[in-house]
Every structure is written in C-alpha cells, then in structure tokens.
Amino acid sequence: MLDLFAVPGDLRPLPGGQGLSVLAGDLVLSPGRDRAIADRLNPHLARMAVRLDTRPRRDVRIAMPIPARDGTWVVDGWSASRYEPGSRACTDAAVVRATGALLHAQFAQAFAQWPLATQPPRSRWDRAERIAFGDGTLDAGEFTDAQAQFAQELLDQCTDEAFGDNQLVHGDLAGNVLLDAAEVPVVIDVAPYWRPVRWADAVCVLDLVLWAGADPALIDGWADGPLRQAMLRAAIFRVLSDPEPDEHHVARYRAALARP
C-alpha cells in the first residue's frame, strides 16, 4: 500500500477523527475507505481543491485527494490526501458552520447529482440516514433498546414539512475542519450524502454541542418549523449510527433536544 502511494514507511499517528489516520511523507493516509464512493467523489474534489486554491480570495479549501500510482483512489481500504503543514483543528463553532455554508454552496455548483444517493446502504451511517428520512425501517434488533426507543420517539415527531432541496452535503463536518497556516478553513474527510443543507448543518450543530463543547444554546434556534424537522432527522441519524450506543450517550441526545 505504501509503495503504491509512493510514501516512506515511517508513519506518524495524527490526532482527530477516529484517531486512525497517519502521516506518511507528505500524505495523510486514512483507513476504512469505500472505493465506490472515492471513485465517484475524489476526482471532483481534486478539481474543486485546485479551483478553490487558485481563487484570488481563499475563504474555504478542501484537502486535496491523491490517487495511488496505479490511478486508484483506495488501496486495501486506505486513501490519501495532501498533508497541510502548520494546520490545526478548528474549534470555533461559528467558523465551522460558516465553512459548511461555503462548502455546500460550492457543492451545489459542482454536483448536479450524487450517483450513490439511491444505492443500498453501505454502512451503519447510511442505514441510520435512510431511517431518519423515512427511507428505511427501524429494526429494533439492529440497535440497543435505548437507541430504538428514542429514535422512534423522534420519528413520531417528524412531519412532511420541507426544509430544503437535496444536494451533495458533508454529513460529518464537525471535527473535520482545519485551519491552515494562513488561518483559512480546510475541509477534510468528506462524508457525502444527498440531503438538504439544513440537515447537514443540524448534524454539525448537534456534534459541536455534544462532543466539541459548543454552547448548548446553539440548538435553541432549531426548536420550530423546518429547522426542527432538520434537527429531528439529525438526531435520529446520530443516535442510530453512534458507535458507542449506551444509555449515557442516548441520554445526552435526549437532554440536548429537550432544551426549552
């Protein structure tokens, strides 16, 4: 794998994400990548990265995906992107959300459709997302009692009220925005979904509050109307895809959404 990416074997773990990415030479190598997704997404992201980096005003960037020497984007489940020297994690909730708005505006121009939008779910995140939007069945046997019960409570509050058109969105933005050496936001690890921007923003807000120490009051603006519908689906998605679905985690989601 290292030979195909033309990097040395001296690997250094990198912080952030799930703690599995490593630095090899001038590349960041990340495991667990879906080749079907990378084949469709990365060529577009590479072109977009170049275009964003050559604009006179750089207000958002995307980590440049790098193919292997044989032209493939994933080798044995690993993908590569260009390392950004001097970068650091962005912890400012307002900057992360503003970065998401800029990114999704770029996505709306670059992607007329997402070919995998109607494909069968490929992961637990995909299954959770389909259930949240009524495109999948909540199978209690797949989840803990606490997960299934709370998700059903949220599903019962969902209505047909629209909250935006579907487009390509980053469904895991919080924790995946860096600031480069010039303080420009750099988006990494795009998790692609074909859903409304408000849903992606709601997922981001929920993650920032629950796991990044952001002000819980951020959720207060999502209490009514279309924003509430977006937040309900964001919560269902996160509760059902939680890799540690114990009662404590579910209780945190419940408390966050129960704010007056």
Summary of the structure (lengths in Angstrom):
residues: 260
radius of gyration: 18.4
end to end distance: 51.6
largest distance: 55.4
contacts: 787
relative contact order: 0.14
helix: 42%
strand: 14%
